[in-house]
Amino acid sequence: MVIGILTVSISIPQANSLKDKRRVVKSIKDRLRNGFNVSVAEIGEQDIWRTALLGIAVISEDATYANGVLSRVQDLIQNNRDAIMTSCELEWR
């Protein structure tokens, strides 16, 4: 069994309130959960309007499959028009 953990920092330049930020973060989280069957949580920067820190996890018997899922997750976040990925870190356990 392998556990892949992707930690992603995003910038939300158009957010002018926590409500704006939460709308964007919720949209990303819902798309990831529904599209890739991964666990997603906002793990930091909750009170800062224009940045968010997301933790995304996948568990699988096959490391290649897990790596592919997290690669597609990263692509989805990079192509999101409401947020800009500022950093990304992948960890395996």
C-alpha positions as CSV (number, residue, x, y, z in Angstrom):
1,M,0.0,0.0,0.0
2,V,1.3,3.5,-0.9
3,I,0.0,6.8,0.3
4,G,0.6,9.9,-1.9
5,I,0.3,13.3,-0.3
6,L,0.3,16.4,-2.4
7,T,0.7,19.8,-0.6
8,V,-0.3,22.7,-2.8
9,S,-0.1,26.4,-2.1
10,I,-2.3,28.6,-4.3
11,S,-2.8,32.3,-4.8
12,I,-6.2,33.7,-5.4
13,P,-5.5,37.2,-6.7
14,Q,-9.1,38.3,-7.3
15,A,-10.3,37.4,-3.7
16,N,-11.3,40.5,-1.8
17,S,-12.8,38.7,1.2
18,L,-12.7,35.3,2.9
19,K,-16.0,34.6,1.2
20,D,-14.4,35.0,-2.2
21,K,-11.5,32.8,-1.2
22,R,-13.8,30.1,0.2
23,R,-15.8,30.0,-3.0
24,V,-12.7,29.3,-5.1
25,V,-11.3,26.8,-2.6
26,K,-14.6,25.0,-2.3
27,S,-14.9,24.7,-6.1
28,I,-11.4,23.2,-6.4
29,K,-12.0,20.8,-3.5
30,D,-15.3,19.6,-5.0
31,R,-13.8,19.1,-8.4
32,L,-10.9,17.1,-7.0
33,R,-13.1,14.9,-4.8
34,N,-15.7,14.2,-7.5
35,G,-13.2,13.8,-10.4
36,F,-10.4,11.9,-8.8
37,N,-11.8,10.3,-5.6
38,V,-9.1,11.8,-3.4
39,S,-9.2,13.3,0.0
40,V,-8.8,17.1,0.1
41,A,-8.6,19.6,2.9
42,E,-7.5,23.2,3.4
43,I,-4.7,22.7,5.9
44,G,-3.3,26.2,6.3
45,E,-3.7,29.9,5.6
46,Q,-7.4,29.8,6.4
47,D,-7.6,33.4,7.5
48,I,-5.6,34.9,4.7
49,W,-7.8,36.2,1.8
50,R,-5.5,35.6,-1.2
51,T,-3.7,32.3,-0.4
52,A,-4.6,28.8,0.5
53,L,-2.8,25.6,1.4
54,L,-4.4,22.4,0.3
55,G,-3.5,18.8,1.3
56,I,-4.5,16.1,-1.2
57,A,-4.1,12.4,-0.4
58,V,-4.6,9.2,-2.4
59,I,-4.1,5.6,-1.1
60,S,-3.6,2.8,-3.5
61,E,-1.9,-0.6,-3.9
62,D,-0.2,0.6,-7.1
63,A,2.3,3.4,-6.8
64,T,2.1,4.1,-10.6
65,Y,-1.7,4.6,-10.4
66,A,-1.4,6.9,-7.3
67,N,1.3,9.0,-9.1
68,G,-0.9,9.3,-12.1
69,V,-3.9,10.5,-10.1
70,L,-1.8,13.1,-8.3
71,S,-0.3,14.2,-11.5
72,R,-3.7,14.8,-13.0
73,V,-4.8,16.6,-9.8
74,Q,-1.8,18.9,-10.1
75,D,-2.7,19.6,-13.8
76,L,-6.3,20.5,-12.8
77,I,-5.1,23.0,-10.2
78,Q,-2.6,24.5,-12.6
79,N,-5.2,25.0,-15.2
80,N,-7.7,26.6,-12.9
81,R,-8.5,30.1,-14.0
82,D,-9.4,31.4,-10.5
83,A,-6.2,30.3,-8.7
84,I,-2.5,30.3,-9.4
85,M,-0.4,27.4,-8.0
86,T,2.6,28.9,-6.2
87,S,4.2,25.7,-4.8
88,C,3.6,22.0,-4.9
89,E,5.3,19.2,-2.8
90,L,4.8,15.5,-3.3
91,E,5.4,13.0,-0.5
92,W,5.2,9.2,-0.4
93,R,4.6,7.0,2.6
